[in-house]
Amino acid sequence: MTMRRGPLAELGNLPNLLTLGRVLLIPIFLVFLFYGSRFSSAVAAFLFIGASLTDVVDGFLARRMNLITTMGKFLDPIADKLLVMSALVMLLSLGRVPAWVVILILAREFIISALRTLAMSEGVVIAAGQGGKWKTSLQMVGLIGLILHYPYRIDFLFFEADLDLHRMGLWLVYISLVPAILSGVAYFQGFWEAVEDA
């Protein structure tokens, strides 16, 4: 007879420790972002990139080491949403992103999370679409630009130019709203069709 490991015991494996580390990194990231100087913004961006990379690594390790657990399935999406939401709220307080953008992104995340919960209660599984992946990629790169915020002089070999990271980040976040809304609509349609067929 094999004993089932409890949720707390599952926290001890490497992928889940990385996910937990991502959550614990969020307050440190927010402190540096809060100060808003060029140096602290650069450190905050470094921490944000590091935390985002752990999302890729922990998923890869969980599959490679056959360590996919209930705790991991619960903790990983929460860690991702906490990282993005905390960044958006702090960027809003610093005046680096419009309120309507934050409201739209957070509303989309809450609606999709509610639909996922409802789908699971009905025994329905809806696979994530390509639009959601595009949304996440554009959003993460855009947020890095907004966190860095300040213009940087970049040497492009044949010429030098000031790169306005704030403007670049803002436009990427704006563009990410298109796949965010379209994937949200597609998810809702998939949910509705799956429930009707069930």
Backbone hydrogen bonds, N-H to C=O, Kabsch-Sander energy under -0.5 kcal/mol:
donor,donor_aa,acceptor,acceptor_aa,energy
10,E,6,G,-1.8
11,L,7,P,-1.0
12,G,9,A,-1.3
13,N,10,E,-1.5
17,L,13,N,-2.1
18,L,14,L,-2.2
19,T,15,P,-1.9
20,L,16,N,-2.6
21,G,17,L,-2.4
22,R,18,L,-1.7
23,V,19,T,-1.6
24,L,20,L,-2.3
25,L,21,G,-1.4
26,I,22,R,-0.7
26,I,23,V,-0.8
28,I,24,L,-0.6
29,F,25,L,-2.5
30,L,26,I,-2.5
31,V,27,P,-1.9
32,F,28,I,-1.8
33,L,29,F,-2.3
34,F,30,L,-2.4
35,Y,31,V,-1.2
36,G,32,F,-0.8
36,G,33,L,-0.6
41,S,37,S,-2.4
42,A,38,R,-1.8
43,V,39,F,-2.2
44,A,40,S,-2.5
45,A,41,S,-2.4
46,F,42,A,-2.2
47,L,43,V,-2.4
48,F,44,A,-2.5
49,I,45,A,-2.6
50,G,46,F,-2.4
51,A,47,L,-2.7
52,S,48,F,-2.4
53,L,49,I,-2.3
54,T,50,G,-1.5
55,D,51,A,-0.8
55,D,52,S,-0.7
56,V,52,S,-0.9
57,V,53,L,-2.4
58,D,54,T,-3.0
59,G,55,D,-1.3
60,F,56,V,-2.0
61,L,57,V,-2.9
62,A,58,D,-2.3
63,R,59,G,-1.8
64,R,60,F,-2.8
65,M,61,L,-3.1
66,N,63,R,-0.6
67,L,62,A,-2.8
69,T,67,L,-0.6
73,K,69,T,-2.2
74,F,70,T,-1.7
75,L,71,M,-3.1
76,D,72,G,-2.5
78,I,74,F,-0.8
79,A,75,L,-2.7
80,D,76,D,-2.1
81,K,77,P,-2.3
82,L,78,I,-2.7
83,L,79,A,-2.1
84,V,80,D,-2.2
85,M,81,K,-3.0
86,S,82,L,-2.3
87,A,83,L,-1.8
88,L,84,V,-2.5
89,V,85,M,-2.5
90,M,86,S,-2.2
91,L,87,A,-2.6
92,L,88,L,-2.2
93,S,89,V,-2.1
94,L,90,M,-1.5
95,G,92,L,-1.4
96,R,91,L,-2.8
97,V,91,L,-0.7
102,V,98,P,-1.5
103,I,99,A,-2.7
104,L,100,W,-2.2
105,I,101,V,-2.5
106,L,102,V,-2.7
107,A,103,I,-2.6
108,R,104,L,-2.1
109,E,105,I,-2.1
110,F,106,L,-2.6
111,I,107,A,-2.4
112,I,108,R,-2.5
113,S,109,E,-2.4
114,A,110,F,-2.2
115,L,111,I,-2.4
116,R,112,I,-2.5
117,T,113,S,-2.3
118,L,114,A,-2.4
119,A,115,L,-2.9
120,M,116,R,-2.5
121,S,117,T,-1.9
122,E,118,L,-1.1
123,G,120,M,-1.3
124,V,119,A,-3.3
126,I,124,V,-0.5
127,A,125,V,-0.5
133,K,129,G,-1.0
134,W,130,Q,-2.2
135,K,131,G,-2.5
136,T,132,G,-2.2
137,S,133,K,-2.4
138,L,134,W,-2.6
139,Q,135,K,-2.4
140,M,136,T,-2.6
141,V,137,S,-2.1
142,G,138,L,-2.4
143,L,139,Q,-2.6
144,I,140,M,-1.9
145,G,141,V,-1.9
146,L,142,G,-2.1
147,I,143,L,-2.5
148,L,144,I,-2.5
149,H,145,G,-2.6
150,Y,148,L,-3.3
152,Y,163,L,-1.8
154,I,152,Y,-0.6
154,I,161,A,-3.1
156,F,154,I,-0.7
156,F,159,F,-2.9
158,F,156,F,-2.6
161,A,154,I,-2.1
163,L,152,Y,-3.4
163,L,161,A,-0.5
164,D,162,D,-0.7
165,L,163,L,-1.4
166,H,149,H,-1.0
168,M,164,D,-2.3
169,G,165,L,-2.7
170,L,166,H,-2.5
171,W,167,R,-2.3
172,L,168,M,-2.1
173,V,169,G,-2.1
174,Y,170,L,-2.4
175,I,171,W,-2.8
176,S,172,L,-2.1
177,L,173,V,-0.8
177,L,174,Y,-1.1
178,V,175,I,-1.4
180,A,176,S,-1.8
181,I,177,L,-2.5
182,L,178,V,-2.5
183,S,179,P,-2.6
184,G,180,A,-1.6
185,V,181,I,-2.4
186,A,182,L,-2.4
187,Y,183,S,-2.4
188,F,184,G,-2.1
189,Q,185,V,-2.5
190,G,186,A,-2.6
191,F,187,Y,-2.5
192,W,188,F,-2.6
193,E,189,Q,-2.6
194,A,190,G,-2.3
195,V,191,F,-2.4
196,E,192,W,-2.1
197,D,193,E,-2.0
198,A,194,A,-1.2
